[in-house]
């Protein structure tokens, strides 16, 4: 029997469109939801890559590879600030190798929060959680389309947070019960799936702790895909691009409009917020 795909999902940025961004987010204020899509038969290989990395750098289960902490050299990665540049380079080369060798596809939806407000979506849809649900629905739908191409089921795993676990699970149940909630005319060019499509392909949803090996990979992927929208020269994204690990480069061109990474509320011509 063909094994299912699993979509490992994480968030980056602030999910609420009306919350003021902190100063460090000036010029690149996003919310991203997504991560990696992996075939069941490839799980052990990807897990092994993460485990070997953690063991080499003596991080352990309680010190997961969290990209923003790694880049800021804080908390479990504060020691990076104190070591020689050669060792720091070795650390990053090892982590990039994990991300580029893992047999996964990076997938997600990234929303420019100022652009969301500029378009008046908050006035039209006062539900502050709609931005988060939209990003979830778009990402899951694209993953379902990829799974359908190979005749596989799709499971969802997301990083747990007691405050939102039930909310995210509710998004999943809503997709299975009612399908997408987007305007049919506006979304027709994206070939939206029906409720039956979601029911036929979606399996189960689970939440797992941050330390889960594949969620550690997902964390770096969604950050890199989000950062790319504001900085096309962001090195980590370029490595994933060149390794053809991002959906936009892993899939055939004919599928990209409906299955590639979705950048939402960005100007189509400039790819900049607007």
ABEGO torsion letter per residue (X at the ends): XBBBBBBBBBBBEBABAABBBBAAABGBBBBBBEEBBBBAAAAAAAAAAAAAAAAAAGAEAABBBBAAAAAAGBEAAAAAAABBAAAAAAAAAAAAAAAAABBBBBBEBBBBAAAAAAAGAAAABABAAAAAAAAAAAAAAAAAAAAAAAGBBBBBBBBBBAAAAAAAAAAAAAAAAAEBABBAAAAAAAGBBBAAAAAAABBBBBBBBAABAAAAAAAAAAAAAAAAAABAABAAAAAAAAAGABAAAABBAAAAAAABBBBBGBBAAAGBBX
